[in-house]
């Protein structure tokens, strides 16, 4: 064995969380067991310093290719995050809560969908005078929604997919609006669902980069002191114990 290979083996030992010298390895995993072996058998991959260099070089090339292709770490996390199911192919659930800290009725639609699937049928929760009413100063019940790649409050893609892929009677036309509308008109008034007091911009949250499945997401509607919109949508993610 050359000196380069021995150096590589020692480096490999450190990378694997083990202390290696002279062909023997001592486990540092804290389980109290001693593992003595020769040549790093028992499923441990032996890498020379040259092999490690090639591995790191290819990692740099892959990272550069992702940057050139316009991929970001957020996008990678988004597309690879678990749906939170207990078995392969199963989806978990998340919970959502809406808190209206404005004096006015909030009119909006929340949707859950998979952005990479153009045939996806968004799961919608409509809030308006004739649906789940969310008046000023009120909070919704905590609602359970199936995990999906995107959770959206009035987002453009969510609205388009709902109109394209859902049956006409399943689309809540009164509340399927950009972002959130705020109205001070009385229920029954012709302006009850119109933004008499202003709007909040849409909000899209990405699975993986913004939230994990099986979490509680609290959306808060607030008066906006800056920006073009009179109101804004804030959010807080409270992960479950399983997803922490």
Secondary structure, DSSP 4 states (H G I P E B T S, - for coil): --HHHHHHHHHHHHHTTEEEETTEEEE-SSS------SSS-TTPPP--HHHHHHHHHHHHHHHHHHHHTT--HHHHHHHH---B-SSTT-B-EEEEEEEE-SSSEEEEEEEEE-TT-TT---EEEEESTTSS-B-TT-BPPPEEEE--SEEEES-HHHHHHHHHHS-GGGS-TTT--SSEEEE-SPTTSTTTTS-SSEEE--EEEEBTTTB-TT-EEEEEEEE-SSSSSSEEEEEEEE--TTT-
